[in-house]
């Protein structure tokens, strides 16, 4: 008698493909369900916005948040969050940093050659 002659056949390629589709469908379905549930945490709060943040230490930060038109300065530590101050007027909006024009940058090889000539 040969070894494995009475072993049942595996699910085959079709069964494995069907199981993969079933698992992917389950993942997509659960993600859709989590987005629909209130308080799921996937979408940002409309009335709460972080205006500015400053790292003060390894785990400590000062954060300005806007809630209902008011701006609050909060201290954030591993032990908790505390309100430090309510700002009387809102902070001015921060302009995004301007990126340099990459097309007009000097040639690195020319700058290096000039620098090496000056050092010699």
C-alpha angles and dihedrals in degrees: 000000000000122000113254095014092126097040114122116247118256123249092270130219095300092052093049091048091049091050090050091051090048093053093046091049090050091052093049091046093051092048090052091048093050091052091053096050115093115249094018091143095227097107123055120248112260095215098044122071133167106228100179139353132196125190108226101174142344093298104004126095139172111220132187111208129183116222122173093340093311124107119217129191108221131189112218119197134154088260094057149287124289133183109241102176144345110231113232092213129020121264114256113259115266116238114226114251114266114241117224119254101258093197094062098048116124119255110268093215091055093048091049092049091050091048093049091049091052093050094051 
